[in-house]
Amino acid sequence: MPIRGSPNGARHTRPQPGRGGRDRPEQVVVIDWNDWSSSIGTGGRHHPVRANNAGINRRNAFTADPEAVFKDWQDIMAINLNGVFNVTHAFLGQLRATKGRIVNIGSIQSFVHVRTPNSPAYTTSKHGVLGFTRALAAELGKDGVRVNAIGPGLIETPLNEQVRANNPELVKTFLDHTPLGRTGKPEDIVGPAIFLASDLSAYVTGSIIMADGGYRTI
């Protein structure tokens, strides 16, 4: 789960045809439905695997300054939940045509709220991602499309590097609740992602794989 959000979390890499048949990345804004739907559609190169991982977080509790709380809600929901909808819907034709796979990034907060303090919008958005995952799995199964999610715990990323360095007590809060006794690394997400994106999970849909060091067992 991210400890901190950034406005850049609203950007996501969209593949574009490049030389030699290879794709080159282009960054677009996930909260802009028109930006995606107008340029992806069902044409061009097909991409059978869709991974949705754009996300931000803020640290204002619900009882904090009302203007900040309201802005947090708007920003977080726009990126974490609406962004998943926008990008997935833009690729829907390709996913159905290729019997593709969708991998969404949820969180431990797809199940619980972490008080550190923490924005209720983040917890709400990640509950929504899990619900969206299950809804699409139920609807798109007839088309051969599998939809699953990964639920990370505290993963060390550049996004939260400064917070981890400046607030060791916050990190300790997570580690005290993590049986494996360490923070996660980006590579800890690779295995679950490969599994869900490959035929190894051919009979798996509507599920979430937790990569949280056992956080929810305590």
Buried (B, 14 or more C-beta within 10 A) or exposed (E): BBBBBBEEBBBBBBBEEEEEEEEEEEEBBBBBBEBBBEBBEEEEEEBBBBBBBBBBBBBBBEEBEEEBBEBBBEBBBBBBBBBBBBBBBBBBBBBBBBEBBBBBBBBBBBBEBBEBEBBBBBBBBBBBBBEBBBEBBEEBEEBBBBBBBBBBBBBBBEBBEEBBEEBEEBBEBBBEBBEEEEBBEEEBBEEBBEBBBEEEBEEBBBBBBBBBBEBBEE
